[in-house]
Structure formats: structure tokens, C-alpha cells
Amino acid sequence: MNPYLALITVKVFRTLAPETQRNLLFLFLTGLCFWTSLTALLPTLPLYIEFAGATQQQVGLVMGSFAIGLLLSRGILGQWADQRSRKLVVQVGTLAVAIAPFGYALFTSLPLLVAIRAFHGISVAGLTTGYSALVVDLSPPEKRGEIIGYMSLGVPLGMALGPALGGYLAEIFGYGFLFLLCGLLGILGLICAGQVREELRYKVRLSPKTAAPPVKLSRRFFKALVGMRWSLVKSPRLRIPAIILLFVGLVFGGLTAFIPAYIRDSNVGLNAGLFYTAVAIASFIIRLLAGRASDRLGRGFFITCSLCCYVLAMMILAISQYNWQFLLAGLAQGAGGGTLLPMMTALVADRSNIDERGQSYAFCVGGFDVGIALGAPLAGLMMTVVNYRGLFTLSAGFLTFALWIFITLSSKDIEHSMRFAFGRGEDAYSLIQKQ
């Protein structure tokens, strides 16, 4: 790492209290174990499902069922994060990521794989919701983007280690050994999450007028879940972030399901895990820079740039014929994802009160969940009429439309939206000065 970047990383954390530094350290280790476990299966699980006898459409179905668990759990876990404990929600996520790999190892029938993959989706709902809310709680508002950027480095680090390691272990030792390692990493993440000491100061701000009743696992579950989502749908400050993430999720779902097979069938001699390593490298570098800069320049400019990177990645994949082109596409995708997700986390935090932060994040990222749920099966259906190149060409079109929506609708009118999207104006919906 560049010494200057290392210096500013240490400097910002030295301004925090020792207890806060400790909590952030254990949170980071939790995230690193989690993402390494999860991403180790990215280049291998679609091929494992094919090995078990599934067709391309069935591969898309199984991979897409991951989002079923996300959709069914994101809302309730978001409310738990606000009303009970952020730490509890993180532990739910790490427990799910520890259990799911053992399910893949034990069962190969299509219905059971769908069920296990759906259960696996709970892991991301829990980890991302609780983790993001905790990080924001521990971050001073004026340094929020910077600390979120640094704390999100566990994603590219895990992605750098996981896919390359997963591809290697599956090839040398087989799928069983890989699933065992992924499960053990999840257990280690659960242990690290248990070391976080949560300060429940955000509960003080809840009042009978603003706090929703605790959600119980009963007949009120569905009503509470839908009610939370509907109330946030009506909020203009959160609607567009959710829509943007919906489009990105649609593309990401198809990409995750079919990029390993695309690389294999292209006969370019590239380990699919190296594609994800390229994604991780770009994501790591951009997170070091974008978070800190966004505190000064605003979130909108960086979200615009991230969507442009996503469009570029899909266009490169649509014409790729050589291994270096796949790696270049991975770098572009990594730059897009490494910018978009931390910026959206910071944007949602800026636009949310502390007592609704978990639910706001759950709603917006719920758009991403819906996209993934629809993206993989939709991509599998599209593969019956187009080839891989056609699939990624259409993906570029989806993301271009998302970019247009953000540029024109991200604020209260077109003028303010364009100024915000290009870094020429402040966020009209930000509540940061009130926090």
C-alpha cells in the first residue's frame, strides 16, 4: 500500500476512542472472514451445480434463490437492527454463512440446493445490515464516508482471497474440502462478531411516537415486514437509491451465475477466480480513495462514476475474446462496485435518522436483493435466445438506463439532480446537519 494512504488510514482511526477502535477492528475481522467464505464459492458453486446435473436455466434458478433469503429476511433484520441490536443482526449473518456450506456438501438434489441457497442469502442480509449500521454509528458524521470506505475494505480483501482460493481448492482437493473451509471461516467470523461491544445509545432517541413496536415471529411478521417497506417506498430520499440498486442487482445476478461458464466456454485459459481477483484489486484501491473524497465532494459524483464503470465492464465483457479483456472487465466492475456500495451506504446514512437507519438501509439494499432474485433466473431465460455476448450487451443497456435515472431523478428536481450527480451541488435530502 502507498505509505501516504497507510498514514491517513491510521490517522483517522487514531482520532477515535480506544473502545471504538477495538469494536471496528473486530467488525473488520468479522467482515473479512465472512466475505472470504462467501466469495470462495463465486467461481465454483455454479460449476458444482452443473456437476450435480443442472441445466443452465436451473443454475440460474439455484443461484438466484440466494436472493429469496435476502428478501424474506432483510426487512425484519433491519427492524431488529434499529429496535434490538446491530450486533445480533451481524451474528445472524455470520451464523448463516457458517452453516450453508455444509448444506451444499451434504445435498445435491435441485430442490434442496434451492433451499440451502435461499438460506445462504440470510447471511448477506444480516451481515451487511448490522455491519453498516454499526460502522455508521461509530463514525463521526464529518468523516463518515472515509471510515465507511476503509471499513468496507473487507469486501475486496475477501474477494481477492476467496475466489482464487476457492477455484484452487476445488480443483486440487475437491468441493467437499472447499465447503468445509468456507464453513470454518464462517465460524471464525461468528467468534469475532461476539467480541464486539455494542453501545445501545441509539435507543435513547426512540420515542413512543417514532419507534415501531418490536417485530415478533408470529402472525404479525408479514404485516410488519410489508408495512416497513411500504412506508419507505413513499420517501423520495430513499426511493431512487433503491431503484438504482435494483438495476445493479439485476445485472449482478446474471453476472454471478454465468461469468464462470462464459470464461470456461470462451477457451481463453483463464481461471474464473482470477476475474474476481481483478474485481477485488480495483475495488480495494478505489475504496481507499473514494470514501474520503466523498466527504468533501459529495456522494453523487462518485455514484455517477461507479455506474459508468459498470456500463464499461459490461461492454468489455460483450466483446471479450482474450483473457486480458476479461481481466480488464473485472477491473472496471471492481471500480464500479467498490465505489457504488460504500457511497450508497453513506448516502442512505446521510438521508436517515439514527432510529430508522437499519430499516432505511434494509429497504434500499432490498432493491439490490430483488435485482439478484430476478437477475439470475432472467439471465438463464435469456440464455435460451441469446449468447453470452448478447446477455452482457443487454446488461450494459440496463445500467445505462439506471445512470440516466440517477442523473435526472436523484434530487428534488432535474436541475438539483444533475448538479448533485456531477458533484456541483449538495444533497437536498441530506439530514447530516441534524444528526
C-alpha positions in Angstrom: 0.0 0.0 0.0 1.2 3.6 -0.7 2.8 4.9 2.6 0.7 8.1 2.4 -2.6 6.1 2.1 -1.5 4.0 5.1 -0.7 7.1 7.1 -4.1 8.7 6.5 -5.8 5.4 7.3 -4.1 5.3 10.7 -4.6 9.0 11.3 -8.4 8.9 11.0 -8.7 5.9 13.4 -6.4 7.5 15.9 -9.0 10.3 16.3 -11.5 7.7 17.7 -11.8 6.4 21.2 -9.9 3.2 22.1 -13.1 1.3 22.6 -14.4 2.4 19.2 -11.1 1.3 17.6 -11.4 -2.1 19.2 -15.0 -2.5 18.0 -14.1 -1.5 14.5 -11.2 -3.9 14.5 -13.3 -6.9 15.4 -16.0 -5.8 13.0 -13.4 -5.7 10.2 -12.2 -9.2 11.0 -15.8 -10.4 11.1 -16.3 -8.9 7.6 -13.1 -10.3 6.3 -13.9 -13.9 7.3 -17.5 -13.5 6.1 -16.6 -12.2 2.6 -13.7 -14.7 2.2 -16.1 -17.6 2.9 -18.9 -16.2 0.7 -16.8 -15.3 -2.3 -14.8 -18.5 -2.3 -18.0 -20.0 -3.8 -18.5 -17.5 -6.6 -16.4 -19.2 -9.3 -17.1 -22.7 -8.0 -20.7 -23.0 -6.9 -22.3 -22.6 -10.4 -19.9 -25.3 -11.8 -20.8 -27.5 -8.8 -24.5 -27.1 -9.6 -23.8 -28.1 -13.2 -21.7 -31.0 -11.9 -24.8 -32.1 -9.9 -26.7 -32.4 -13.2 -28.4 -29.0 -13.5 -29.1 -27.2 -16.8 -28.2 -23.6 -17.4 -31.7 -22.5 -16.5 -31.5 -24.5 -13.3 -28.1 -23.0 -12.4 -29.7 -19.6 -12.7 -32.6 -20.7 -10.6 -30.4 -22.0 -7.8 -28.1 -19.0 -7.8 -31.0 -16.6 -8.0 -32.7 -18.3 -5.0 -29.9 -16.7 -2.9 -32.0 -13.5 -3.0 -35.1 -15.2 -1.7 -33.4 -15.4 1.7 -32.3 -11.8 1.4 -35.8 -10.6 0.5 -37.6 -12.6 3.3 -35.1 -11.5 6.0 -33.8 -8.1 5.0 -36.8 -6.1 6.4 -37.1 -8.0 9.7 -33.4 -7.8 10.3 -33.4 -4.1 9.5 -36.0 -3.6 12.2 -34.1 -5.8 14.6 -31.0 -3.6 14.0 -33.0 -0.5 14.9 -35.1 -1.9 17.8 -32.9 -4.6 19.3 -29.3 -4.9 18.4 -27.0 -4.3 15.5 -24.6 -6.9 16.8 -27.3 -9.5 17.0 -28.1 -9.0 13.3 -24.4 -9.4 12.4 -24.3 -12.6 14.4 -27.3 -13.9 12.5 -25.5 -13.3 9.2 -22.3 -14.9 10.2 -24.2 -18.0 11.6 -25.9 -18.4 8.2 -22.7 -18.1 6.3 -21.1 -20.8 8.6 -24.0 -23.3 8.2 -24.8 -23.0 4.4 -21.5 -24.6 3.0 -22.1 -27.8 5.0 -25.6 -28.0 3.3 -24.0 -27.8 -0.1 -21.7 -30.6 0.8 -24.4 -32.9 2.1 -27.1 -32.4 -0.5 -27.1 -32.3 -4.4 -30.8 -32.5 -5.3 -32.1 -29.4 -7.0 -34.9 -28.6 -4.5 -32.5 -28.9 -1.6 -29.9 -26.8 -3.3 -32.5 -24.1 -3.9 -33.5 -24.2 -0.2 -29.9 -24.1 1.0 -29.0 -21.2 -1.4 -32.0 -19.3 -0.1 -30.9 -19.8 3.5 -27.4 -18.7 2.5 -29.0 -15.4 1.4 -29.9 -14.6 5.0 -26.1 -14.3 5.7 -25.7 -11.2 3.5 -29.0 -9.6 4.8 -27.7 -9.9 8.4 -24.1 -9.0 7.9 -24.5 -6.0 5.6 -27.4 -4.5 7.5 -25.9 -4.8 11.0 -22.3 -4.1 9.9 -23.2 -1.0 8.0 -25.4 0.4 10.8 -22.7 -0.3 13.4 -20.0 1.4 11.3 -22.1 4.5 10.8 -23.0 4.6 14.5 -19.3 4.6 15.3 -18.3 7.2 12.7 -18.3 11.0 13.2 -20.6 12.5 10.5 -17.8 14.6 9.0 -15.7 11.5 8.5 -18.5 9.1 7.7 -17.6 8.4 4.0 -13.9 7.9 4.8 -14.5 5.4 7.7 -17.1 3.5 5.7 -14.7 3.3 2.8 -11.9 1.9 5.0 -14.2 -0.5 6.9 -15.6 -1.8 3.6 -12.2 -3.0 2.5 -13.0 -6.4 3.9 -15.1 -7.0 0.8 -12.3 -6.6 -1.8 -9.8 -8.3 0.5 -12.2 -11.3 0.9 -12.9 -11.3 -2.8 -9.1 -11.2 -3.5 -8.6 -14.2 -1.3 -11.9 -16.1 -1.7 -12.4 -16.8 -5.4 -8.8 -17.6 -6.2 -8.5 -19.8 -3.2 -11.9 -21.4 -3.9 -11.0 -22.2 -7.5 -7.7 -23.7 -6.5 -9.0 -25.8 -3.6 -12.0 -27.1 -5.7 -9.6 -28.2 -8.5 -6.9 -29.8 -6.2 -8.9 -31.1 -3.2 -12.5 -31.2 -4.4 -15.7 -29.5 -3.5 -16.0 -31.2 -0.1 -12.8 -29.6 1.3 -13.8 -26.2 -0.1 -17.2 -26.3 1.6 -15.5 -27.4 4.9 -13.1 -24.4 4.7 -16.0 -22.0 4.0 -17.9 -23.2 6.9 -14.9 -22.8 9.3 -14.3 -19.3 8.1 -17.9 -18.5 8.9 -17.5 -19.9 12.4 -14.4 -17.8 12.9 -16.4 -14.7 11.8 -19.1 -15.5 14.3 -16.5 -15.7 17.1 -15.1 -12.3 16.1 -18.6 -10.8 16.0 -19.1 -11.9 19.5 -16.2 -9.7 20.7 -17.9 -6.5 19.5 -19.1 -4.5 22.5 -22.2 -2.7 21.3 -23.2 0.6 22.8 -27.0 0.9 22.5 -27.0 4.7 22.6 -29.2 5.0 19.6 -32.1 3.5 21.5 -32.3 6.7 23.7 -33.6 8.6 20.7 -36.5 6.3 20.1 -39.8 7.6 21.5 -43.3 6.0 21.5 -44.3 8.3 18.6 -41.4 7.3 16.4 -40.5 3.8 17.4 -42.3 0.9 15.7 -43.4 -1.9 18.0 -41.0 -4.8 18.3 -41.4 -7.4 15.5 -42.3 -10.8 16.7 -42.0 -14.1 14.9 -45.7 -14.6 14.7 -48.7 -13.7 12.6 -47.6 -10.0 12.8 -44.4 -10.8 10.9 -45.6 -10.4 7.4 -47.7 -7.3 8.2 -44.7 -5.6 10.0 -42.4 -6.5 7.1 -44.7 -5.2 4.4 -45.6 -2.1 6.4 -42.0 -1.1 6.9 -41.2 -1.5 3.2 -44.3 0.5 2.1 -43.6 3.4 4.4 -40.1 3.8 3.0 -41.3 3.4 -0.6 -43.2 6.7 -0.1 -40.0 8.5 0.9 -38.4 10.3 -2.1 -35.0 10.5 -0.3 -34.7 6.7 -0.4 -36.7 5.6 -3.5 -34.1 6.4 -6.1 -31.2 4.7 -4.3 -33.3 1.6 -4.1 -34.2 1.7 -7.8 -30.5 2.2 -8.8 -29.5 -0.8 -6.7 -32.4 -2.8 -8.2 -30.9 -2.3 -11.7 -27.4 -3.1 -10.5 -28.7 -6.2 -8.8 -30.4 -7.4 -12.0 -27.0 -7.3 -13.8 -25.0 -8.7 -10.8 -27.3 -11.7 -10.5 -26.8 -12.7 -14.1 -23.0 -12.0 -13.9 -22.6 -14.1 -10.9 -24.5 -17.0 -12.4 -22.8 -17.1 -15.8 -19.4 -15.5 -15.7 -17.6 -18.7 -14.7 -19.2 -20.7 -17.5 -18.6 -17.8 -20.0 -14.9 -17.7 -19.2 -14.7 -21.5 -19.4 -16.6 -21.8 -22.7 -14.5 -18.9 -24.3 -11.4 -21.1 -24.1 -9.2 -18.2 -23.0 -7.2 -20.3 -20.5 -8.3 -18.1 -17.5 -9.2 -19.3 -14.0 -12.5 -17.7 -13.3 -11.2 -16.9 -9.8 -8.7 -14.5 -11.3 -11.6 -12.5 -12.7 -12.8 -11.9 -9.2 -9.3 -11.2 -8.1 -9.2 -8.4 -10.6 -12.5 -7.2 -9.3 -11.1 -7.2 -5.8 -7.9 -5.3 -6.7 -9.8 -2.4 -8.3 -12.4 -2.4 -5.5 -9.7 -2.2 -2.8 -7.9 0.7 -4.4 -11.0 2.7 -5.2 -12.3 2.3 -1.6 -9.2 3.8 -0.2 -9.7 7.0 -2.2 -13.5 7.5 -2.9 -14.8 7.4 0.7 -12.5 10.2 2.0 -13.1 12.3 -1.2 -16.8 12.0 -1.0 -16.9 13.7 2.4 -15.6 16.8 0.6 -17.1 16.5 -2.9 -20.4 14.8 -2.1 -21.7 11.2 -2.8 -23.5 12.0 -6.1 -20.4 12.4 -8.3 -18.9 9.1 -7.2 -22.2 7.2 -7.7 -22.3 8.6 -11.3 -18.7 7.4 -11.9 -19.5 4.0 -10.4 -22.4 3.4 -12.8 -20.2 4.5 -15.7 -17.6 1.9 -14.7 -20.4 -0.8 -14.5 -21.5 0.1 -18.0 -17.9 -0.1 -19.3 -17.4 -3.5 -17.7 -20.5 -5.0 -19.4 -19.4 -3.5 -22.7 -16.0 -5.1 -22.4 -17.5 -8.5 -21.5 -19.8 -8.3 -24.5 -16.7 -8.2 -26.9 -14.1 -10.2 -24.8 -12.1 -12.7 -26.8 -8.8 -12.8 -24.8 -8.0 -13.4 -21.1 -6.7 -9.8 -20.6 -10.1 -8.5 -21.7 -11.9 -10.5 -19.1 -9.4 -9.1 -16.5 -9.9 -5.6 -17.7 -13.7 -6.1 -17.4 -13.1 -7.3 -13.8 -11.1 -4.2 -13.0 -13.9 -2.0 -14.4 -16.5 -3.9 -12.4 -14.4 -3.7 -9.3 -14.1 0.1 -9.6 -17.8 0.3 -10.0 -18.8 -1.9 -7.1 -16.0 -0.6 -4.9 -17.4 2.9 -5.3 -21.2 2.3 -5.6 -21.8 0.2 -2.5 -19.9 2.3 0.1 -21.3 5.5 -1.5 -24.9 4.2 -1.3 -24.3 3.2 2.4 -23.1 6.7 3.1 -25.9 8.3 1.1 -28.5 6.3 3.0 -26.9 7.2 6.3 -26.9 10.9 5.3 -30.6 10.7 4.5 -31.7 8.8 7.5 -32.3 9.5 11.2 -30.4 7.2 13.6 -33.6 5.5 14.8 -34.5 4.4 11.3 -31.0 3.7 9.9 -31.2 -0.1 9.8 -34.6 -0.1 8.2 -33.6 2.6 5.6 -30.5 0.6 4.7 -32.6 -2.6 4.5 -35.1 -1.0 2.2 -32.5 0.5 -0.2 -30.3 -2.6 -0.4 -33.6 -4.6 -0.7 -33.7 -3.2 -4.2 -30.4 -4.9 -4.8 -31.8 -8.1 -3.3 -34.8 -8.0 -5.7 -32.5 -7.5 -8.6 -30.4 -10.5 -7.7 -33.5 -12.6 -7.2 -34.8 -11.7 -10.7 -31.4 -11.3 -12.4 -30.1 -14.9 -12.3 -33.3 -16.6 -13.4 -34.0 -13.9 -16.0 -30.4 -14.3 -17.3 -30.9 -18.0 -17.5 -34.1 -17.5 -19.5 -32.4 -15.0 -21.8 -29.6 -17.5 -22.5 -32.2 -19.6 -24.3 -32.4 -17.0 -27.0 -29.1 -15.1 -26.9 -25.5 -16.0 -26.3 -23.2 -14.7 -23.6 -22.3 -11.6 -25.6 -25.9 -10.7 -26.1 -26.6 -11.1 -22.4 -23.9 -8.6 -21.4 -24.9 -6.2 -24.1 -28.4 -6.1 -22.6 -26.8 -5.7 -19.2 -25.0 -2.6 -20.4 -28.3 -1.2 -21.6 -29.9 -1.8 -18.2 -27.1 0.0 -16.4 -27.2 2.9 -18.9 -30.9 3.4 -18.0 -30.0 3.3 -14.3 -27.4 6.0 -14.9 -30.0 8.2 -16.7 -32.4 7.8 -13.7 -29.8 8.8 -11.2 -28.7 11.9 -13.2 -32.2 13.2 -13.7 -34.1 12.0 -10.6 -31.7 11.7 -7.6 -32.8 15.0 -6.0 -36.0 17.1 -5.8 -36.0 18.2 -9.4 -33.9 17.8 -12.6 -31.7 20.8 -12.0 -30.8 19.8 -8.5 -30.4 16.1 -9.6 -27.9 17.0 -12.3 -25.9 19.3 -10.0 -25.8 16.6 -7.3 -25.0 13.8 -9.8 -22.0 15.7 -11.2 -20.7 17.0 -7.9 -21.8 20.6 -8.5 -24.4 20.7 -5.7 -25.2 19.4 -2.2 -27.6 16.6 -1.4 -31.0 18.2 -0.9 -32.2 15.3 1.1 -29.3 15.1 3.5 -30.1 15.1 7.2 -26.5 15.1 8.3 -26.6 18.6 9.8 -29.5 17.5 12.1 -27.6 14.4 13.4 
